[in-house]
Amino acid sequence: MTRRRDVGARARRVRLLVLDVDGVLTDGRMILNEHGEELKSFHTHDGMGVAVARQAGIMVAIVTGEKSAIAQRRGAKLGVEEIVLGSRRKAETVEDLRAKLGVELDEIAFMGDDLLDIPALERVGLAVAPANAVREVRAMVDVVTRAHGGAGAVHECVELILRAQGVWRRAVRAFVQDHGGTGQGRRGAASKRRPARKNG
């Protein structure tokens, strides 16, 4: 991961994470089948990252320049606060989200990979790009993740933000507990299962 020196301070302020779709939540490829229907591939790790972010109280929005039913369905499945399709002026979309969700620009993180994302990346408090972003984007953001888009980059971004805020472990533990685990690892689970020894 490549980062600037003030990333921790920027990440601590984040209350809203805005994600591009193609090249961030996906690897950027647009696959068409023989019927002309578009297919996209998403990584489950990124879905878990979004879930943990929301568990920690971070709002999440999806913004894409495409009018994609697939992006709409993915956002709905993830339960994000806002889904904006067909946004060709993403800085204006970010301003709309700021007003609607009651946050300041320096409380917004935006993750984008291509030239259309630059106006939004210029405005926000924390600008993030996946490793596969175009050179112009990588040169101007605060953080470039090790992971590529569609391969865990969003999860990496969420972990960075929540670790900076000191809540990553607590959010993961709460998520695991909400899904039937102890959130304490194998030792914690084993201690709950192990019967007490009898003396004698």
C-alpha positions in Angstrom: 0.0 0.0 0.0 1.3 3.5 -0.9 0.1 6.3 1.3 0.9 9.9 2.2 2.0 10.9 5.7 -1.4 12.5 6.8 -3.5 9.5 5.7 -4.2 8.4 9.3 -5.6 11.8 10.3 -7.7 11.9 7.1 -9.0 8.4 7.6 -10.0 9.1 11.2 -12.5 11.7 10.0 -14.3 9.4 7.5 -18.1 8.9 8.0 -19.0 8.2 4.4 -17.2 5.8 1.9 -18.2 6.4 -1.7 -17.2 3.6 -4.2 -17.0 3.6 -7.9 -18.0 0.3 -9.5 -16.1 -0.6 -12.6 -12.4 -1.0 -11.7 -13.0 -0.7 -8.0 -15.8 -3.2 -7.0 -14.9 -5.1 -10.2 -11.7 -5.6 -12.2 -12.9 -3.1 -14.8 -13.8 -5.6 -17.5 -17.2 -5.5 -19.1 -18.1 -8.9 -20.5 -21.0 -9.2 -23.0 -22.7 -12.6 -23.6 -24.0 -13.6 -27.0 -27.3 -11.9 -26.3 -25.5 -8.6 -25.6 -26.2 -8.8 -21.8 -23.5 -7.3 -19.6 -21.7 -9.4 -16.9 -19.6 -8.2 -14.0 -17.6 -10.1 -11.4 -17.5 -9.0 -7.8 -15.2 -10.3 -4.9 -16.8 -11.5 -1.8 -14.0 -10.0 0.4 -15.1 -6.6 -0.8 -18.7 -7.4 0.2 -17.5 -8.4 3.6 -15.5 -5.1 3.8 -18.6 -3.1 3.1 -20.6 -5.1 5.7 -17.9 -4.4 8.4 -17.8 -0.7 7.5 -21.5 -0.4 8.0 -21.2 -2.5 11.2 -18.8 0.2 12.5 -21.2 3.0 11.5 -19.6 4.1 8.3 -22.1 4.9 5.6 -21.4 3.5 2.1 -22.6 4.8 -1.3 -22.0 3.4 -4.8 -21.6 5.8 -7.6 -21.1 4.7 -11.2 -21.0 6.4 -14.6 -22.9 3.5 -16.1 -26.6 2.9 -15.9 -26.1 -0.7 -14.8 -28.8 -2.9 -13.4 -26.1 -5.2 -12.1 -24.6 -2.4 -10.0 -28.0 -1.6 -8.7 -28.5 -5.2 -7.6 -25.1 -5.4 -6.1 -25.6 -2.2 -4.1 -29.0 -3.4 -2.9 -27.5 -6.8 -1.8 -24.8 -5.0 0.2 -27.4 -2.7 1.8 -25.5 0.5 1.0 -27.1 3.8 1.9 -27.1 5.3 -1.6 -26.8 3.9 -5.2 -26.2 6.5 -8.0 -26.2 5.3 -11.6 -25.3 7.2 -14.7 -23.2 9.8 -12.9 -20.9 11.5 -15.4 -20.1 14.4 -13.0 -19.1 12.6 -9.9 -17.9 15.7 -8.0 -21.5 17.0 -8.2 -22.8 13.6 -7.1 -20.5 13.7 -4.0 -21.8 17.2 -3.2 -25.4 15.9 -3.4 -24.5 12.9 -1.1 -22.8 15.3 1.3 -25.9 17.3 1.7 -28.3 14.4 1.7 -26.4 12.4 4.3 -25.3 15.3 6.5 -21.5 15.0 6.3 -18.7 17.4 5.4 -16.4 16.9 2.5 -13.5 16.1 4.8 -15.6 13.3 6.2 -15.9 11.5 2.9 -13.6 8.9 1.4 -13.9 8.2 -2.3 -12.4 5.2 -4.1 -12.0 5.5 -7.9 -9.7 4.2 -10.6 -10.2 6.2 -13.8 -10.2 9.7 -15.2 -14.0 10.2 -14.6 -13.3 9.8 -10.9 -10.7 12.6 -10.6 -13.1 15.5 -9.9 -14.6 13.6 -7.0 -11.2 12.5 -5.7 -10.1 16.1 -5.7 -12.9 17.2 -3.4 -13.0 14.6 -0.6 -11.1 14.2 2.6 -9.6 10.8 1.7 -8.9 9.9 -1.9 -8.2 6.2 -2.5 -7.3 4.2 -5.6 -6.9 0.4 -6.3 -3.5 -0.8 -7.6 -5.0 -1.1 -11.2 -6.0 2.6 -11.3 -4.7 4.7 -14.2 -1.5 6.6 -13.7 -3.1 10.0 -13.4 -5.3 8.7 -10.6 -2.5 6.9 -8.7 -0.5 10.1 -8.8 -3.0 12.3 -7.1 -4.7 10.1 -4.4 -3.8 9.8 -0.7 -3.7 6.0 -0.8 -3.1 3.3 -3.4 -4.1 -0.2 -2.2 -2.0 -3.3 -2.8 -5.0 -5.1 -4.1 -6.6 -4.5 -7.5 -10.2 -3.6 -8.1 -12.5 -6.6 -7.9 -9.8 -8.4 -5.9 -10.1 -7.1 -2.3 -9.2 -3.4 -2.8 -12.4 -2.2 -1.1 -11.8 -4.5 1.9 -8.3 -3.1 2.2 -9.6 0.4 2.1 -12.2 -0.3 4.8 -9.6 -1.9 7.0 -7.3 1.1 6.6 -10.1 3.5 7.7 -11.4 1.5 10.6 -7.9 0.8 11.9 -7.2 4.5 11.8 -10.3 5.0 13.8 -9.3 2.3 16.3 -12.5 0.2 15.7 -11.4 -2.5 13.2 -11.1 -5.4 15.7 -14.3 -4.3 17.5 -16.3 -4.1 14.2 -15.0 -7.5 13.1 -15.8 -9.1 16.4 -19.4 -7.6 16.3 -19.8 -8.9 12.8 -18.7 -12.4 13.7 -20.9 -12.4 16.8 -23.9 -11.3 14.7 -23.4 -14.3 12.5 -23.1 -16.9 15.3 -19.4 -16.8 16.3 -17.7 -15.7 19.5 -15.5 -13.1 17.8 -12.7 -14.4 20.1 -10.9 -16.8 17.7 -10.5 -20.5 18.2 -9.1 -20.2 21.8 -12.2 -18.3 22.9 -14.5 -20.7 21.2 -12.7 -23.7 22.7 -12.8 -22.4 26.2 -16.5 -22.1 26.0 -16.9 -25.7 24.7 -14.4 -27.3 27.1 -16.2 -28.9 30.2 -14.7 -28.1 33.6 -12.4 -30.8 35.0 -13.6 -32.7 38.0 -11.3 -33.0 41.0 -10.4 -36.5 42.1 
